[in-house]
Amino acid sequence: MTNPEKTGGEDIVDAEIVSDQEIDEGELKAQRAKAIEKFRKDNPDQAHLGDGEILQQLNLSSEANKKE
């Protein structure tokens, strides 16, 4: 059987994790927006790309840098 006190504690911890994730999502969206804006300034020839395509390009270059 599960310990009711433990289950209650886990529920509280889960709620805290969700709150942290919401904050992180907001920060992540802001970072993505800044990265997209910077990419468009640095690469005017590719400024026509959509946000998703730009993020994909940034992810590919980021992964390539990690492998080096």
TIVO-763209 format. One record per atom (N, C-alpha, C, CB): residue in three letters; chain; atom name; x, y, z negated. Coordinates in steps of 0.1 Angstrom, whole numbers, plus 5000, padded with zeros to 4 digits. Atoms other than C-alpha are relative to their C-alpha. Glycine has a CB too. Layout:
<rs>
r residuo:ala | cadena:A | atomo:CA | X:X | Y:Y | Z:Z
...
</rs>
This chain:
<rs>
r residuo:met | cadena:A | atomo:N | X:5008 | Y:4988 | Z:5000
r residuo:met | cadena:A | atomo:CA | X:5000 | Y:5000 | Z:5000
r residuo:met | cadena:A | atomo:C | X:5009 | Y:5013 | Z:5000
r residuo:met | cadena:A | atomo:CB | X:4991 | Y:5000 | Z:4988
r residuo:thr | cadena:A | atomo:N | X:4993 | Y:4987 | Z:5000
r residuo:thr | cadena:A | atomo:CA | X:5010 | Y:5036 | Z:5005
r residuo:thr | cadena:A | atomo:C | X:4998 | Y:5007 | Z:4987
r residuo:thr | cadena:A | atomo:CB | X:4997 | Y:5008 | Z:5012
r residuo:asn | cadena:A | atomo:N | X:5001 | Y:4992 | Z:5012
r residuo:asn | cadena:A | atomo:CA | X:5017 | Y:5059 | Z:4977
r residuo:asn | cadena:A | atomo:C | X:4992 | Y:5013 | Z:5003
r residuo:asn | cadena:A | atomo:CB | X:5014 | Y:5003 | Z:4994
r residuo:pro | cadena:A | atomo:N | X:5008 | Y:4988 | Z:4997
r residuo:pro | cadena:A | atomo:CA | X:4990 | Y:5087 | Z:4977
r residuo:pro | cadena:A | atomo:C | X:5008 | Y:5013 | Z:4998
r residuo:pro | cadena:A | atomo:CB | X:4987 | Y:5000 | Z:4992
r residuo:glu | cadena:A | atomo:N | X:4992 | Y:4988 | Z:5002
r residuo:glu | cadena:A | atomo:CA | X:5014 | Y:5112 | Z:4963
r residuo:glu | cadena:A | atomo:C | X:5010 | Y:5002 | Z:5011
r residuo:glu | cadena:A | atomo:CB | X:5008 | Y:4999 | Z:4987
r residuo:lys | cadena:A | atomo:N | X:4991 | Y:4999 | Z:4989
r residuo:lys | cadena:A | atomo:CA | X:5039 | Y:5104 | Z:4990
r residuo:lys | cadena:A | atomo:C | X:4993 | Y:5005 | Z:5013
r residuo:lys | cadena:A | atomo:CB | X:5007 | Y:4987 | Z:5003
r residuo:thr | cadena:A | atomo:N | X:5007 | Y:4996 | Z:4988
r residuo:thr | cadena:A | atomo:CA | X:5013 | Y:5107 | Z:5017
r residuo:thr | cadena:A | atomo:C | X:4996 | Y:5015 | Z:5000
r residuo:thr | cadena:A | atomo:CB | X:4987 | Y:4992 | Z:5001
r residuo:gly | cadena:A | atomo:N | X:5003 | Y:4986 | Z:5001
r residuo:gly | cadena:A | atomo:CA | X:5002 | Y:5141 | Z:5004
r residuo:gly | cadena:A | atomo:C | X:5012 | Y:5009 | Z:5002
r residuo:gly | cadena:A | atomo:CB | X:4995 | Y:5003 | Z:4986
r residuo:gly | cadena:A | atomo:N | X:4988 | Y:4992 | Z:4998
r residuo:gly | cadena:A | atomo:CA | X:5038 | Y:5153 | Z:5003
r residuo:gly | cadena:A | atomo:C | X:5004 | Y:5000 | Z:5015
r residuo:gly | cadena:A | atomo:CB | X:5011 | Y:4994 | Z:4993
r residuo:glu | cadena:A | atomo:N | X:4997 | Y:5000 | Z:4986
r residuo:glu | cadena:A | atomo:CA | X:5043 | Y:5142 | Z:5039
r residuo:glu | cadena:A | atomo:C | X:4991 | Y:5009 | Z:5008
r residuo:glu | cadena:A | atomo:CB | X:4999 | Y:4985 | Z:5006
r residuo:asp | cadena:A | atomo:N | X:5010 | Y:4991 | Z:4993
r residuo:asp | cadena:A | atomo:CA | X:5012 | Y:5161 | Z:5050
r residuo:asp | cadena:A | atomo:C | X:5005 | Y:5015 | Z:4999
r residuo:asp | cadena:A | atomo:CB | X:4986 | Y:4999 | Z:4994
r residuo:ile | cadena:A | atomo:N | X:4995 | Y:4986 | Z:5002
r residuo:ile | cadena:A | atomo:CA | X:5027 | Y:5193 | Z:5035
r residuo:ile | cadena:A | atomo:C | X:5013 | Y:5002 | Z:5008
r residuo:ile | cadena:A | atomo:CB | X:5003 | Y:5002 | Z:4985
r residuo:val | cadena:A | atomo:N | X:4987 | Y:4999 | Z:4992
r residuo:val | cadena:A | atomo:CA | X:5061 | Y:5186 | Z:5052
r residuo:val | cadena:A | atomo:C | X:4996 | Y:5002 | Z:5014
r residuo:val | cadena:A | atomo:CB | X:5009 | Y:4988 | Z:4998
r residuo:asp | cadena:A | atomo:N | X:5004 | Y:4999 | Z:4986
r residuo:asp | cadena:A | atomo:CA | X:5043 | Y:5181 | Z:5085
r residuo:asp | cadena:A | atomo:C | X:4995 | Y:5014 | Z:5003
r residuo:asp | cadena:A | atomo:CB | X:4989 | Y:4989 | Z:5003
r residuo:ala | cadena:A | atomo:N | X:5006 | Y:4987 | Z:4998
r residuo:ala | cadena:A | atomo:CA | X:5025 | Y:5214 | Z:5081
r residuo:ala | cadena:A | atomo:C | X:5012 | Y:5010 | Z:5002
r residuo:ala | cadena:A | atomo:CB | X:4991 | Y:5004 | Z:4989
r residuo:glu | cadena:A | atomo:N | X:4988 | Y:4991 | Z:4999
r residuo:glu | cadena:A | atomo:CA | X:5059 | Y:5231 | Z:5075
r residuo:glu | cadena:A | atomo:C | X:5007 | Y:4999 | Z:5013
r residuo:glu | cadena:A | atomo:CB | X:5009 | Y:4998 | Z:4989
r residuo:ile | cadena:A | atomo:N | X:4993 | Y:5003 | Z:4987
r residuo:ile | cadena:A | atomo:CA | X:5074 | Y:5215 | Z:5106
r residuo:ile | cadena:A | atomo:C | X:4992 | Y:5007 | Z:5011
r residuo:ile | cadena:A | atomo:CB | X:5001 | Y:4985 | Z:5002
r residuo:val | cadena:A | atomo:N | X:5008 | Y:4994 | Z:4989
r residuo:val | cadena:A | atomo:CA | X:5045 | Y:5227 | Z:5128
r residuo:val | cadena:A | atomo:C | X:5002 | Y:5015 | Z:5000
r residuo:val | cadena:A | atomo:CB | X:4985 | Y:4997 | Z:4998
r residuo:ser | cadena:A | atomo:N | X:4998 | Y:4986 | Z:5001
r residuo:ser | cadena:A | atomo:CA | X:5050 | Y:5262 | Z:5115
r residuo:ser | cadena:A | atomo:C | X:5014 | Y:5004 | Z:5006
r residuo:ser | cadena:A | atomo:CB | X:5000 | Y:5005 | Z:4985
r residuo:asp | cadena:A | atomo:N | X:4987 | Y:4997 | Z:4995
r residuo:asp | cadena:A | atomo:CA | X:5087 | Y:5261 | Z:5123
r residuo:asp | cadena:A | atomo:C | X:5000 | Y:4998 | Z:5016
r residuo:asp | cadena:A | atomo:CB | X:5011 | Y:4990 | Z:4994
r residuo:gln | cadena:A | atomo:N | X:5000 | Y:5002 | Z:4986
r residuo:gln | cadena:A | atomo:CA | X:5080 | Y:5247 | Z:5158
r residuo:gln | cadena:A | atomo:C | X:4993 | Y:5012 | Z:5007
r residuo:gln | cadena:A | atomo:CB | X:4992 | Y:4987 | Z:5003
r residuo:glu | cadena:A | atomo:N | X:5006 | Y:4988 | Z:4994
r residuo:glu | cadena:A | atomo:CA | X:5056 | Y:5276 | Z:5165
r residuo:glu | cadena:A | atomo:C | X:5009 | Y:5012 | Z:5001
r residuo:glu | cadena:A | atomo:CB | X:4987 | Y:5004 | Z:4992
r residuo:ile | cadena:A | atomo:N | X:4990 | Y:4989 | Z:5000
r residuo:ile | cadena:A | atomo:CA | X:5083 | Y:5301 | Z:5156
r residuo:ile | cadena:A | atomo:C | X:5010 | Y:4997 | Z:5011
r residuo:ile | cadena:A | atomo:CB | X:5007 | Y:5001 | Z:4986
r residuo:asp | cadena:A | atomo:N | X:4990 | Y:5004 | Z:4990
r residuo:asp | cadena:A | atomo:CA | X:5108 | Y:5282 | Z:5177
r residuo:asp | cadena:A | atomo:C | X:4995 | Y:5002 | Z:5014
r residuo:asp | cadena:A | atomo:CB | X:5005 | Y:4986 | Z:4998
r residuo:glu | cadena:A | atomo:N | X:5006 | Y:4998 | Z:4986
r residuo:glu | cadena:A | atomo:CA | X:5084 | Y:5282 | Z:5207
r residuo:glu | cadena:A | atomo:C | X:5000 | Y:5014 | Z:5004
r residuo:glu | cadena:A | atomo:CB | X:4986 | Y:4994 | Z:5000
r residuo:gly | cadena:A | atomo:N | X:5000 | Y:4986 | Z:4997
r residuo:gly | cadena:A | atomo:CA | X:5081 | Y:5319 | Z:5205
r residuo:gly | cadena:A | atomo:C | X:5013 | Y:5005 | Z:5003
r residuo:gly | cadena:A | atomo:CB | X:4994 | Y:5008 | Z:4988
r residuo:glu | cadena:A | atomo:N | X:4986 | Y:4996 | Z:4997
r residuo:glu | cadena:A | atomo:CA | X:5118 | Y:5324 | Z:5204
r residuo:glu | cadena:A | atomo:C | X:5005 | Y:4994 | Z:5013
r residuo:glu | cadena:A | atomo:CB | X:5010 | Y:4995 | Z:4988
r residuo:leu | cadena:A | atomo:N | X:4997 | Y:5007 | Z:4988
r residuo:leu | cadena:A | atomo:CA | X:5122 | Y:5299 | Z:5232
r residuo:leu | cadena:A | atomo:C | X:4995 | Y:5007 | Z:5012
r residuo:leu | cadena:A | atomo:CB | X:4996 | Y:4985 | Z:5000
r residuo:lys | cadena:A | atomo:N | X:5006 | Y:4992 | Z:4989
r residuo:lys | cadena:A | atomo:CA | X:5098 | Y:5318 | Z:5254
r residuo:lys | cadena:A | atomo:C | X:5007 | Y:5013 | Z:5002
r residuo:lys | cadena:A | atomo:CB | X:4985 | Y:5002 | Z:4997
r residuo:ala | cadena:A | atomo:N | X:4993 | Y:4988 | Z:4999
r residuo:ala | cadena:A | atomo:CA | X:5116 | Y:5350 | Z:5247
r residuo:ala | cadena:A | atomo:C | X:5014 | Y:4998 | Z:5007
r residuo:ala | cadena:A | atomo:CB | X:5002 | Y:5007 | Z:4986
r residuo:gln | cadena:A | atomo:N | X:4987 | Y:5004 | Z:4994
r residuo:gln | cadena:A | atomo:CA | X:5150 | Y:5334 | Z:5255
r residuo:gln | cadena:A | atomo:C | X:4998 | Y:4997 | Z:5015
r residuo:gln | cadena:A | atomo:CB | X:5006 | Y:4989 | Z:4993
r residuo:arg | cadena:A | atomo:N | X:5002 | Y:5003 | Z:4986
r residuo:arg | cadena:A | atomo:CA | X:5136 | Y:5320 | Z:5288
r residuo:arg | cadena:A | atomo:C | X:4997 | Y:5012 | Z:5008
r residuo:arg | cadena:A | atomo:CB | X:4988 | Y:4990 | Z:5001
r residuo:ala | cadena:A | atomo:N | X:5003 | Y:4987 | Z:4993
r residuo:ala | cadena:A | atomo:CA | X:5122 | Y:5354 | Z:5298
r residuo:ala | cadena:A | atomo:C | X:5012 | Y:5008 | Z:5002
r residuo:ala | cadena:A | atomo:CB | X:4989 | Y:5008 | Z:4992
r residuo:lys | cadena:A | atomo:N | X:4988 | Y:4993 | Z:4998
r residuo:lys | cadena:A | atomo:CA | X:5155 | Y:5370 | Z:5292
r residuo:lys | cadena:A | atomo:C | X:5009 | Y:4993 | Z:5010
r residuo:lys | cadena:A | atomo:CB | X:5008 | Y:5001 | Z:4986
r residuo:ala | cadena:A | atomo:N | X:4991 | Y:5007 | Z:4990
r residuo:ala | cadena:A | atomo:CA | X:5174 | Y:5343 | Z:5311
r residuo:ala | cadena:A | atomo:C | X:4995 | Y:5002 | Z:5014
r residuo:ala | cadena:A | atomo:CB | X:5000 | Y:4985 | Z:4996
r residuo:ile | cadena:A | atomo:N | X:5006 | Y:4998 | Z:4987
r residuo:ile | cadena:A | atomo:CA | X:5150 | Y:5346 | Z:5340
r residuo:ile | cadena:A | atomo:C | X:5003 | Y:5014 | Z:5005
r residuo:ile | cadena:A | atomo:CB | X:4985 | Y:4997 | Z:5000
r residuo:glu | cadena:A | atomo:N | X:4997 | Y:4986 | Z:4996
r residuo:glu | cadena:A | atomo:CA | X:5154 | Y:5384 | Z:5341
r residuo:glu | cadena:A | atomo:C | X:5015 | Y:5002 | Z:5003
r residuo:glu | cadena:A | atomo:CB | X:4996 | Y:5009 | Z:4988
r residuo:lys | cadena:A | atomo:N | X:4986 | Y:4999 | Z:4997
r residuo:lys | cadena:A | atomo:CA | X:5192 | Y:5381 | Z:5339
r residuo:lys | cadena:A | atomo:C | X:5004 | Y:4993 | Z:5013
r residuo:lys | cadena:A | atomo:CB | X:5008 | Y:4994 | Z:4988
r residuo:phe | cadena:A | atomo:N | X:4998 | Y:5007 | Z:4987
r residuo:phe | cadena:A | atomo:CA | X:5192 | Y:5355 | Z:5367
r residuo:phe | cadena:A | atomo:C | X:4996 | Y:5008 | Z:5012
r residuo:phe | cadena:A | atomo:CB | X:4993 | Y:4986 | Z:5000
r residuo:arg | cadena:A | atomo:N | X:5005 | Y:4991 | Z:4989
r residuo:arg | cadena:A | atomo:CA | X:5172 | Y:5378 | Z:5389
r residuo:arg | cadena:A | atomo:C | X:5009 | Y:5011 | Z:5003
r residuo:arg | cadena:A | atomo:CB | X:4986 | Y:5005 | Z:4998
r residuo:lys | cadena:A | atomo:N | X:4991 | Y:4989 | Z:4998
r residuo:lys | cadena:A | atomo:CA | X:5196 | Y:5406 | Z:5383
r residuo:lys | cadena:A | atomo:C | X:5013 | Y:4996 | Z:5006
r residuo:lys | cadena:A | atomo:CB | X:5003 | Y:5007 | Z:4986
r residuo:asp | cadena:A | atomo:N | X:4987 | Y:5005 | Z:4996
r residuo:asp | cadena:A | atomo:CA | X:5227 | Y:5385 | Z:5388
r residuo:asp | cadena:A | atomo:C | X:5000 | Y:4993 | Z:5014
r residuo:asp | cadena:A | atomo:CB | X:5005 | Y:4990 | Z:4990
r residuo:asn | cadena:A | atomo:N | X:5002 | Y:5007 | Z:4987
r residuo:asn | cadena:A | atomo:CA | X:5213 | Y:5367 | Z:5419
r residuo:asn | cadena:A | atomo:C | X:4989 | Y:5006 | Z:5008
r residuo:asn | cadena:A | atomo:CB | X:4998 | Y:4985 | Z:4997
r residuo:pro | cadena:A | atomo:N | X:5011 | Y:4993 | Z:4993
r residuo:pro | cadena:A | atomo:CA | X:5193 | Y:5392 | Z:5439
r residuo:pro | cadena:A | atomo:C | X:4995 | Y:4992 | Z:5013
r residuo:pro | cadena:A | atomo:CB | X:5005 | Y:5013 | Z:5004
r residuo:asp | cadena:A | atomo:N | X:5003 | Y:5008 | Z:4988
r residuo:asp | cadena:A | atomo:CA | X:5194 | Y:5368 | Z:5469
r residuo:asp | cadena:A | atomo:C | X:4990 | Y:4988 | Z:4996
r residuo:asp | cadena:A | atomo:CB | X:5012 | Y:4994 | Z:5007
r residuo:gln | cadena:A | atomo:N | X:5009 | Y:5011 | Z:5004
r residuo:gln | cadena:A | atomo:CA | X:5174 | Y:5342 | Z:5448
r residuo:gln | cadena:A | atomo:C | X:4989 | Y:5006 | Z:4991
r residuo:gln | cadena:A | atomo:CB | X:5008 | Y:4990 | Z:4993
r residuo:ala | cadena:A | atomo:N | X:5010 | Y:4994 | Z:5008
r residuo:ala | cadena:A | atomo:CA | X:5151 | Y:5367 | Z:5431
r residuo:ala | cadena:A | atomo:C | X:4986 | Y:4996 | Z:5004
r residuo:ala | cadena:A | atomo:CB | X:5002 | Y:5015 | Z:5000
r residuo:his | cadena:A | atomo:N | X:5013 | Y:5004 | Z:4996
r residuo:his | cadena:A | atomo:CA | X:5122 | Y:5354 | Z:5451
r residuo:his | cadena:A | atomo:C | X:4995 | Y:4987 | Z:4994
r residuo:his | cadena:A | atomo:CB | X:5000 | Y:4999 | Z:5015
r residuo:leu | cadena:A | atomo:N | X:5003 | Y:5013 | Z:5006
r residuo:leu | cadena:A | atomo:CA | X:5123 | Y:5321 | Z:5433
r residuo:leu | cadena:A | atomo:C | X:4990 | Y:5002 | Z:4988
r residuo:leu | cadena:A | atomo:CB | X:5012 | Y:4992 | Z:4995
r residuo:gly | cadena:A | atomo:N | X:5009 | Y:4999 | Z:5011
r residuo:gly | cadena:A | atomo:CA | X:5095 | Y:5314 | Z:5408
r residuo:gly | cadena:A | atomo:C | X:5007 | Y:4997 | Z:4987
r residuo:gly | cadena:A | atomo:CB | X:4989 | Y:4990 | Z:5002
r residuo:asp | cadena:A | atomo:N | X:4994 | Y:5002 | Z:5013
r residuo:asp | cadena:A | atomo:CA | X:5101 | Y:5312 | Z:5371
r residuo:asp | cadena:A | atomo:C | X:5005 | Y:4986 | Z:4997
r residuo:asp | cadena:A | atomo:CB | X:4991 | Y:5005 | Z:4989
r residuo:gly | cadena:A | atomo:N | X:4996 | Y:5014 | Z:5002
r residuo:gly | cadena:A | atomo:CA | X:5101 | Y:5274 | Z:5370
r residuo:gly | cadena:A | atomo:C | X:5012 | Y:4996 | Z:5008
r residuo:gly | cadena:A | atomo:CB | X:4988 | Y:4992 | Z:5005
r residuo:glu | cadena:A | atomo:N | X:4988 | Y:5003 | Z:4992
r residuo:glu | cadena:A | atomo:CA | X:5126 | Y:5272 | Z:5399
r residuo:glu | cadena:A | atomo:C | X:5012 | Y:5006 | Z:4994
r residuo:glu | cadena:A | atomo:CB | X:4998 | Y:5005 | Z:5014
r residuo:ile | cadena:A | atomo:N | X:4988 | Y:4993 | Z:5006
r residuo:ile | cadena:A | atomo:CA | X:5149 | Y:5297 | Z:5382
r residuo:ile | cadena:A | atomo:C | X:5004 | Y:4992 | Z:4987
r residuo:ile | cadena:A | atomo:CB | X:4997 | Y:5014 | Z:4996
r residuo:leu | cadena:A | atomo:N | X:4997 | Y:5008 | Z:5012
r residuo:leu | cadena:A | atomo:CA | X:5147 | Y:5277 | Z:5349
r residuo:leu | cadena:A | atomo:C | X:5007 | Y:4987 | Z:5004
r residuo:leu | cadena:A | atomo:CB | X:4987 | Y:4997 | Z:4991
r residuo:gln | cadena:A | atomo:N | X:4994 | Y:5012 | Z:4995
r residuo:gln | cadena:A | atomo:CA | X:5155 | Y:5246 | Z:5369
r residuo:gln | cadena:A | atomo:C | X:5015 | Y:5002 | Z:5004
r residuo:gln | cadena:A | atomo:CB | X:4992 | Y:4994 | Z:5011
r residuo:gln | cadena:A | atomo:N | X:4986 | Y:4997 | Z:4996
r residuo:gln | cadena:A | atomo:CA | X:5186 | Y:5262 | Z:5384
r residuo:gln | cadena:A | atomo:C | X:5009 | Y:5003 | Z:4987
r residuo:gln | cadena:A | atomo:CB | X:5000 | Y:5013 | Z:5009
r residuo:leu | cadena:A | atomo:N | X:4992 | Y:4998 | Z:5013
r residuo:leu | cadena:A | atomo:CA | X:5197 | Y:5274 | Z:5349
r residuo:leu | cadena:A | atomo:C | X:5003 | Y:4987 | Z:4993
r residuo:leu | cadena:A | atomo:CB | X:4992 | Y:5010 | Z:4991
r residuo:asn | cadena:A | atomo:N | X:4998 | Y:5012 | Z:5006
r residuo:asn | cadena:A | atomo:CA | X:5192 | Y:5240 | Z:5335
r residuo:asn | cadena:A | atomo:C | X:5011 | Y:4991 | Z:5007
r residuo:asn | cadena:A | atomo:CB | X:4987 | Y:4992 | Z:4999
r residuo:leu | cadena:A | atomo:N | X:4990 | Y:5007 | Z:4992
r residuo:leu | cadena:A | atomo:CA | X:5213 | Y:5224 | Z:5363
r residuo:leu | cadena:A | atomo:C | X:5014 | Y:5005 | Z:4997
r residuo:leu | cadena:A | atomo:CB | X:4997 | Y:5000 | Z:5015
r residuo:ser | cadena:A | atomo:N | X:4987 | Y:4995 | Z:5002
r residuo:ser | cadena:A | atomo:CA | X:5241 | Y:5248 | Z:5358
r residuo:ser | cadena:A | atomo:C | X:5005 | Y:4998 | Z:4985
r residuo:ser | cadena:A | atomo:CB | X:5000 | Y:5015 | Z:5003
r residuo:ser | cadena:A | atomo:N | X:4997 | Y:5003 | Z:5014
r residuo:ser | cadena:A | atomo:CA | X:5239 | Y:5244 | Z:5320
r residuo:ser | cadena:A | atomo:C | X:5005 | Y:4986 | Z:4998
r residuo:ser | cadena:A | atomo:CB | X:4988 | Y:5003 | Z:4991
r residuo:glu | cadena:A | atomo:N | X:4995 | Y:5014 | Z:5001
r residuo:glu | cadena:A | atomo:CA | X:5242 | Y:5206 | Z:5323
r residuo:glu | cadena:A | atomo:C | X:5013 | Y:4998 | Z:5006
r residuo:glu | cadena:A | atomo:CB | X:4989 | Y:4991 | Z:5006
r residuo:ala | cadena:A | atomo:N | X:4987 | Y:5001 | Z:4993
r residuo:ala | cadena:A | atomo:CA | X:5271 | Y:5209 | Z:5347
r residuo:ala | cadena:A | atomo:C | X:5011 | Y:5005 | Z:4991
r residuo:ala | cadena:A | atomo:CB | X:5000 | Y:5007 | Z:5013
r residuo:asn | cadena:A | atomo:N | X:4990 | Y:4994 | Z:5009
r residuo:asn | cadena:A | atomo:CA | X:5289 | Y:5231 | Z:5322
r residuo:asn | cadena:A | atomo:C | X:5003 | Y:4991 | Z:4988
r residuo:asn | cadena:A | atomo:CB | X:4996 | Y:5014 | Z:4995
r residuo:lys | cadena:A | atomo:N | X:4999 | Y:5009 | Z:5011
r residuo:lys | cadena:A | atomo:CA | X:5283 | Y:5206 | Z:5294
r residuo:lys | cadena:A | atomo:C | X:5009 | Y:4988 | Z:5003
r residuo:lys | cadena:A | atomo:CB | X:4987 | Y:4995 | Z:4995
r residuo:lys | cadena:A | atomo:N | X:4992 | Y:5012 | Z:4996
r residuo:lys | cadena:A | atomo:CA | X:5299 | Y:5178 | Z:5314
r residuo:lys | cadena:A | atomo:C | X:5015 | Y:5003 | Z:5001
r residuo:lys | cadena:A | atomo:CB | X:4994 | Y:4994 | Z:5013
r residuo:glu | cadena:A | atomo:N | X:4986 | Y:4996 | Z:4998
r residuo:glu | cadena:A | atomo:CA | X:5331 | Y:5197 | Z:5320
r residuo:glu | cadena:A | atomo:C | X:5008 | Y:5000 | Z:4987
r residuo:glu | cadena:A | atomo:CB | X:5001 | Y:5014 | Z:5006
</rs>
